[in-house]
Amino acid sequence: MKGMLSATLGLLTLGITMAGCSVASPSMELGTAYYRDRQFAAAADAFSDAIVADPTSAAAWNNRGAARLRSGDVNRAVADYNRALELAPYDAEIYYNRGNALVAAGQYQDAIADYTRAIQMDPTFTRAVFNRGTAYALLGQRDVGRTDWERAIAAERDPWTKAAMQRNAGLGAAPALVTVVPRELASSNVTSAPAPGTGAGTVPIARMPSPITAVPPALPAASPQVVVAPPIDPSASPQAIDARALAARAMTREIDGDRVGALADLRAAIAIEPDAARRSSMTNLMRVLETPR
């Protein structure tokens, strides 16, 4: 397998990585076409068909997770990445992708664990190091985050990717998660969505498609499955439901480069969110987006 789609989500700009098999099925090809055209719901449906055709395809599960993440369906995206990791437990890229989804879910500590796992599997995985720095920054540990950003920038060999990291990290303020697509991959058979706008204060994520690796017998067993918070209970208050819908729309707006709209949605969500922990997470994210470089 090769060419995994990687997604980075807004709030910071996360990156989605999709995977494609060497002989792609019609459903996988259709899903990739929809994804490129930013029709993420249609892409998810096509990848669902690919999963029905081959439930053991880690690439299909990963790609549906990418499409769902870009649609703002974070919980189900993480569930898809969980299944992909059950099928390919030694794939660093999928850990990286799930880490991006967990950042979008506000589960920064779990995201750090996934990025760390990816780095343990591949010490040269600069994108995972960079995004782990972002997760630390979102936890309020900016010095630790800056250490990871500087480490990733120093180790990155591709000059274009290195420049994008430096530009988006800002070094001196919390950077923004950004999707990095090498120029030489811009017209490849499977590419990620175009990089969103990188307005001031965003938190960086770097990404390049990479293959799903074979399972090396020497590696230890996969980490325990990470479970995101379940969907909102139907009995939840209308305020809670509205606040979380606004937060999800903020993620989508940030992905699409609408920083002003994302911040407006976050402010509205914070004003009506009844859960103190969620309000704190949203507030921390808003500070990151508002921080000038």
C-alpha positions, 0 to 999 in steps of 0.5 A: 500500500502507498500514498496514505491520505493524512488530514490535519484538522482546523482549530489549528490546522490538522492534516489528513493522510489518505492511503491508497492500495497499489491496485485501488478498487473503484470505490477507493478511487471514487472516494479519493476523487470526491475527497480531492473535490472537497466532497467529504461526505460523498468520499466517506460514503465511497470509502464505506463501500470499499470497507464493505468490499474488503473489511480488512483494508486498513487503507479504506478505514484510514481514508474514511477516517480522513473524510469524516475528520474533514466533515467534522465527524470527529468521534467516528473518525477516531473510531475508524482510525482505531479499526485501521490500527487493529488491522495495521498496528505497526503503522506510524502514519495511522497513529499520527492521523489518529493523533490529529483527530484527537487534537480536534477532539480536544484530547491533547494528552491522548494525541501526545501519546499517539504522536509519541508512538509514531515517533518511537516507530519512526524516529525520523517522523518529523511531522509527528514531532512537530504536531506533538509540539502543537498538542503540548502548546494546546495543553499550555506547555508551550516551552515543551511544545517549542522544543518539539517544533525546533527539533522537527525543523532541525531534522526535516530534510525537505527544504520546502517542508522545513520552510513551511514549518518555520513559517507556521511555527512562528517561534516566539508564539504558539504556531498553527497546525498546518498541512504540508504537501511537497511540490513533487507530490502535488499531482500524484495519484493520491494527494491530500486536500490543498493546504488551508490558509495559514493566518496569524496564530495558527498551530502547525502540523506538517504532513507528507503522504507515506506508505502503510508499512509492513508489520515488523515482528520485532515491534511491541504490541500496539498501544491500548485503543484510544476512545474519544468521548461518545456522541452527545447523549440525546438527553443532553441540554439544548445548550450543550448540543448547540455548543458542540455543534458550533465547536465542530463548525469552527473546526471545519471553518478553520480547515477551510481558512476561515479564521474569523468564522472559526473564532466567532463560532468558538466564542459563541460555543464558549458562551453557552457550553455548560461543561467547565472542562469543555469551556476551558478546552475551547478557550485554550484553543481560541487563545492559540488561534488569536495569538499573533506570530 
